[in-house]
């Protein structure tokens, strides 16, 4: 392990469970995957085995014995369950610094702890709907894809943080094509699947029922899928979303591409809520995140479940190795 470059963990919202689950992840993974936490060291749990490091290169040696920390002064302690806008810029800067470390090659990937977007807007005028869009901006990438992944299921929503009423307008042939191309490439590069099998949901109930419940499948989705099939991609669909996620159906594909947020996220959060990982596809670096929020109601109580962030770090490690 000592020769490996670390996986960076950005602190996320200090008043949430991010610092606690990051430390629990280190306790679980310290003998397997070197980590480096970026944030204000005083926000980590009391009594935590922490060592402030000056350089990223020190992290691999330290990580077996203590959580290595690039400590940044946020100005004040965090109050569990009560986000402070005064910490907003520090949270944003920790993400940006982690990305810089990965892009420079001194770290192998970044796992981002949950943020609280309202606090970031109030405290630093954060101009992005979420992590995914901010990471794309940092990378200078026009279009990225959000995947939720576990050992049971991988799903990709084509439209992400879009109000349901706006989905038919936002859902274009160009967006669907790019999403499928990015997903296909990532399945090959990051997950080692040479010929990915992609299942694509329709937008409407029963995938439009031959136009009786909507025309998007006939007019836009099917032509896009046919064009990509002609390029050699293994794509099934458009499929009725309500029959895509039982066990026998899941065995027939490697990733499901869905038209909107809840169509994709409800199945995976039902099947594997604790083990789901948020992965950003299409970035020039590896980024994962736990598939949950800040959980202010249990922050500071020592009871937060670290299963998702542990899975996210392990997935970042696997993806980084696949890219080398």
C-alpha positions as CSV (number, residue, x, y, z in Angstrom):
1,X,0.0,0.0,0.0
2,X,2.8,2.4,0.8
3,X,3.7,2.8,-2.9
4,X,0.2,3.8,-3.9
5,X,-0.9,7.3,-4.4
6,X,-3.9,8.2,-2.2
7,X,-7.5,8.6,-2.8
8,X,-8.5,12.2,-1.8
9,X,-11.6,12.7,0.3
10,X,-13.0,16.3,0.2
11,X,-14.6,17.2,3.6
12,X,-18.1,18.1,2.4
13,X,-20.4,19.9,4.8
14,X,-18.7,20.0,8.2
15,X,-21.9,20.1,10.1
16,X,-23.1,16.9,8.4
17,X,-22.0,13.3,8.7
18,X,-19.2,13.8,6.2
19,X,-16.2,14.1,8.6
20,X,-17.5,11.2,10.7
21,X,-18.0,8.7,7.8
22,X,-14.7,9.7,6.3
23,X,-12.9,8.8,9.5
24,X,-14.9,5.5,9.7
25,X,-13.9,4.8,6.2
26,X,-10.2,5.3,7.1
27,X,-10.6,2.9,10.0
28,X,-11.9,0.2,7.7
29,X,-9.6,0.8,4.7
30,X,-6.3,1.9,6.4
31,X,-4.5,-1.3,5.6
32,X,-5.7,-1.5,2.0
33,X,-6.2,2.0,0.4
34,X,-4.2,5.1,1.4
35,X,-6.4,8.1,1.9
36,X,-6.0,11.9,2.2
37,X,-8.7,14.1,3.8
38,X,-8.9,17.8,2.9
39,X,-10.6,20.1,5.3
40,X,-10.4,21.7,8.7
41,X,-8.9,19.1,11.1
42,X,-11.0,20.4,14.0
43,X,-14.1,19.2,12.2
44,X,-13.1,15.6,12.5
45,X,-14.5,13.5,15.4
46,X,-13.0,14.1,18.8
47,X,-10.3,11.6,19.6
48,X,-9.7,10.7,15.9
49,X,-6.2,9.4,15.0
50,X,-5.3,12.3,12.7
51,X,-1.9,13.4,11.3
52,X,-1.6,16.7,9.5
53,X,0.6,16.3,6.4
54,X,2.4,19.0,4.4
55,X,2.5,17.1,1.1
56,X,0.4,14.6,-0.6
57,X,3.4,12.3,-0.8
58,X,3.4,11.8,2.9
59,X,-0.1,10.4,2.9
60,X,0.7,6.9,1.7
61,X,3.1,6.4,4.6
62,X,0.9,8.0,7.2
63,X,-2.4,6.4,6.2
64,X,-1.8,3.0,7.8
65,X,-1.4,4.6,11.3
66,X,-3.6,7.8,11.1
67,X,-5.9,9.7,8.8
68,X,-3.7,12.0,6.8
69,X,-5.1,15.5,6.6
70,X,-4.3,18.5,4.5
71,X,-5.7,20.9,7.0
72,X,-7.3,24.1,5.9
73,X,-8.6,26.8,8.3
74,X,-12.4,27.3,8.0
75,X,-12.4,29.9,10.7
76,X,-14.5,28.2,13.3
77,X,-15.7,24.8,14.6
78,X,-18.7,23.1,13.1
79,X,-21.9,22.6,15.0
80,X,-23.4,19.2,14.2
81,X,-26.7,19.6,12.4
82,X,-26.4,23.4,11.9
83,X,-24.5,24.3,8.7
84,X,-22.7,27.6,8.7
85,X,-22.5,29.7,5.5
86,X,-19.1,30.9,6.8
87,X,-17.7,27.5,6.0
88,X,-19.0,27.5,2.4
89,X,-15.9,28.7,0.6
90,X,-13.8,26.3,2.5
91,X,-16.0,23.4,1.4
92,X,-15.9,24.5,-2.2
93,X,-12.1,25.1,-2.1
94,X,-11.6,21.5,-0.7
95,X,-13.3,20.1,-3.7
96,X,-11.3,22.2,-6.1
97,X,-8.0,21.4,-4.4
98,X,-8.8,17.7,-4.5
99,X,-9.5,17.8,-8.2
100,X,-6.2,19.7,-8.7
101,X,-4.3,17.0,-6.9
102,X,-5.8,14.3,-9.0
103,X,-5.4,16.1,-12.2
104,X,-1.7,16.8,-11.4
105,X,-1.2,13.0,-10.9
106,X,-0.2,13.0,-7.2
107,X,-3.5,11.4,-6.2
108,X,-5.4,8.7,-8.0
109,X,-9.0,9.8,-7.5
110,X,-11.4,11.9,-5.4
111,X,-14.3,10.8,-3.3
112,X,-16.4,13.8,-2.3
113,X,-18.4,13.8,0.9
114,X,-21.9,15.2,0.9
115,X,-22.4,19.0,0.5
116,X,-25.3,21.2,1.6
117,X,-26.1,23.3,-1.4
118,X,-28.2,25.9,0.4
119,X,-25.3,26.7,2.7
120,X,-22.9,27.0,-0.3
121,X,-25.3,29.4,-2.0
122,X,-25.9,31.5,1.1
123,X,-22.2,31.6,2.0
124,X,-20.4,31.7,-1.3
125,X,-23.0,32.2,-4.0
126,X,-22.3,28.7,-5.3
127,X,-23.5,28.7,-8.9
128,X,-24.0,25.0,-9.6
129,X,-26.9,22.6,-9.0
130,X,-24.6,20.0,-7.4
131,X,-21.2,18.3,-7.3
132,X,-21.6,16.8,-10.8
133,X,-22.0,20.2,-12.5
134,X,-19.2,21.8,-10.5
135,X,-16.8,19.0,-11.2
136,X,-17.5,19.3,-14.9
137,X,-16.7,23.0,-14.7
138,X,-13.4,22.3,-12.9
139,X,-12.5,19.8,-15.6
140,X,-13.5,22.1,-18.4
141,X,-15.8,19.4,-19.7
142,X,-19.0,20.3,-21.5
143,X,-21.0,17.2,-20.7
144,X,-20.6,14.6,-18.0
145,X,-22.9,11.7,-16.8
146,X,-24.0,10.8,-13.4
147,X,-24.1,7.1,-12.6
148,X,-25.3,5.4,-9.4
149,X,-23.7,2.1,-9.0
150,X,-23.6,-0.9,-6.6
151,X,-22.9,-4.6,-6.9
152,X,-26.5,-5.1,-7.7
153,X,-27.3,-2.4,-10.3
154,X,-25.8,0.5,-12.3
155,X,-28.1,3.3,-13.4
156,X,-27.6,6.5,-15.4
157,X,-30.2,9.3,-15.6
158,X,-30.1,11.3,-18.8
159,X,-31.6,14.4,-17.3
160,X,-30.3,14.9,-13.7
161,X,-31.5,17.8,-11.6
162,X,-34.3,18.7,-13.9
163,X,-37.9,19.4,-12.7
164,X,-40.2,16.7,-14.1
165,X,-42.3,19.2,-16.0
166,X,-39.1,20.3,-17.9
167,X,-37.8,16.8,-18.7
168,X,-39.4,16.5,-22.2
169,X,-37.9,19.8,-23.3
170,X,-34.4,19.1,-21.8
171,X,-34.4,15.5,-23.1
172,X,-32.9,16.0,-26.6
173,X,-31.4,13.6,-29.2
174,X,-28.0,15.3,-28.6
175,X,-28.2,14.8,-24.8
176,X,-29.3,11.2,-25.1
177,X,-26.6,10.4,-27.7
178,X,-23.8,12.0,-25.6
179,X,-25.0,10.2,-22.5
180,X,-25.0,6.8,-24.1
181,X,-21.6,7.4,-25.7
182,X,-20.0,8.6,-22.4
183,X,-21.6,5.7,-20.6
184,X,-20.4,3.1,-23.1
185,X,-16.9,4.5,-23.0
186,X,-16.8,4.6,-19.2
187,X,-18.0,1.0,-18.9
188,X,-15.1,0.0,-21.1
189,X,-12.4,2.2,-19.5
190,X,-13.4,2.3,-15.8
191,X,-15.3,-1.0,-15.3
192,X,-13.4,-3.2,-17.7
193,X,-16.4,-4.4,-19.7
194,X,-15.3,-4.7,-23.3
195,X,-18.8,-4.9,-24.8
196,X,-21.2,-3.2,-22.4
197,X,-24.8,-4.2,-22.6
198,X,-27.0,-1.1,-22.1
199,X,-30.7,-1.1,-21.4
200,X,-32.5,2.1,-22.1
201,X,-35.8,3.1,-20.6
202,X,-38.6,4.9,-22.4
203,X,-39.8,8.3,-21.2
204,X,-43.5,7.4,-21.0
205,X,-45.4,4.6,-19.4
206,X,-45.0,1.3,-21.4
207,X,-42.4,3.1,-23.4
208,X,-45.1,5.1,-25.1
209,X,-47.3,2.1,-26.1
210,X,-46.7,2.6,-29.8
211,X,-47.5,6.3,-29.6
212,X,-50.7,6.0,-27.6
213,X,-49.0,7.3,-24.4
214,X,-46.5,9.7,-25.9
215,X,-44.4,10.1,-29.0
216,X,-40.9,10.7,-27.6
217,X,-40.0,7.0,-28.0
218,X,-41.0,7.0,-31.7
219,X,-39.8,10.5,-32.7
220,X,-36.5,10.7,-30.8
221,X,-35.4,7.9,-28.5
222,X,-35.7,5.0,-31.0
223,X,-33.8,6.8,-33.8
224,X,-31.0,7.6,-31.4
225,X,-30.7,4.0,-30.3
226,X,-30.8,2.7,-33.9
227,X,-28.0,5.1,-34.9
228,X,-25.8,3.9,-32.1
229,X,-26.6,0.2,-32.7
230,X,-25.4,0.8,-36.3
231,X,-22.1,1.8,-34.7
232,X,-21.9,-1.5,-33.0
233,X,-23.2,-0.7,-29.5
234,X,-25.3,-3.3,-27.7
235,X,-28.4,-1.4,-26.7
236,X,-31.8,-2.7,-25.7
237,X,-34.8,-0.4,-25.7
238,X,-36.6,1.8,-25.4
239,X,-38.0,-0.4,-22.6
240,X,-40.9,0.0,-20.3
241,X,-39.2,1.2,-17.1
242,X,-41.6,-0.7,-14.8
243,X,-40.2,-4.1,-16.0
244,X,-36.5,-3.2,-16.1
245,X,-35.4,-3.8,-12.6
246,X,-36.5,-7.2,-11.4
247,X,-33.7,-9.7,-11.0
248,X,-34.1,-11.5,-14.3
249,X,-34.2,-8.2,-16.2
250,X,-31.1,-6.9,-14.5
251,X,-29.2,-10.0,-15.6
252,X,-29.6,-9.0,-19.2
253,X,-27.6,-5.7,-19.0
254,X,-24.6,-4.0,-17.4
255,X,-26.1,-0.6,-17.0
256,X,-29.6,1.0,-17.3
257,X,-29.9,4.4,-18.8
258,X,-33.1,6.2,-17.7
259,X,-34.7,9.4,-18.9
260,X,-35.0,11.3,-15.6
261,X,-33.7,11.4,-12.0
262,X,-36.3,9.3,-10.1
263,X,-36.7,6.8,-12.9
264,X,-33.1,5.8,-12.3
265,X,-32.5,6.5,-8.6
266,X,-35.6,4.9,-7.1
267,X,-34.7,1.4,-8.2
268,X,-31.1,1.5,-7.0
269,X,-32.0,3.2,-3.7
270,X,-34.6,0.6,-3.1
271,X,-32.4,-2.4,-3.9
272,X,-29.2,-1.2,-2.3
273,X,-29.6,2.1,-0.4
274,X,-26.5,1.8,1.8
275,X,-24.2,0.4,-0.9
276,X,-24.9,2.8,-3.7
277,X,-22.1,5.0,-5.1
278,X,-22.4,8.2,-7.1
279,X,-19.9,8.1,-10.0
280,X,-19.2,11.0,-12.4
281,X,-18.5,9.6,-15.9
282,X,-16.8,11.6,-18.6
283,X,-14.3,13.4,-16.4
284,X,-10.6,13.2,-17.1
285,X,-10.2,12.0,-13.5
286,X,-11.8,9.5,-11.2
287,X,-14.6,10.8,-9.0
288,X,-17.0,9.0,-6.7
289,X,-19.2,9.9,-3.8
290,X,-21.5,8.3,-1.3
291,X,-25.1,8.1,-2.5
292,X,-26.7,10.0,0.4
293,X,-26.8,13.5,1.8
294,X,-25.6,15.3,4.9
295,X,-28.0,13.6,7.4
296,X,-28.1,16.6,9.7
297,X,-30.5,14.8,12.0
298,X,-27.9,12.2,13.1
299,X,-24.7,14.3,12.6
300,X,-22.4,14.2,15.6
301,X,-24.0,11.2,17.2
302,X,-21.5,8.7,16.0
303,X,-24.2,6.5,14.4
304,X,-23.8,7.4,10.7
305,X,-23.4,4.4,8.4
306,X,-20.2,4.6,6.5
307,X,-21.1,1.7,4.1
308,X,-21.7,4.0,1.1
309,X,-18.5,6.1,1.4
310,X,-16.4,2.9,1.9
311,X,-18.0,1.5,-1.3
312,X,-17.3,4.8,-3.0
313,X,-13.6,4.8,-2.0
314,X,-13.2,1.2,-3.1
315,X,-14.9,1.9,-6.4
316,X,-12.5,4.9,-6.9
317,X,-9.6,2.6,-6.2
318,X,-10.8,0.0,-8.7
319,X,-11.5,2.6,-11.4
320,X,-8.1,4.3,-10.9
321,X,-6.4,0.9,-11.3
322,X,-8.5,0.2,-14.5
323,X,-7.2,3.5,-16.0
324,X,-3.5,2.7,-15.4
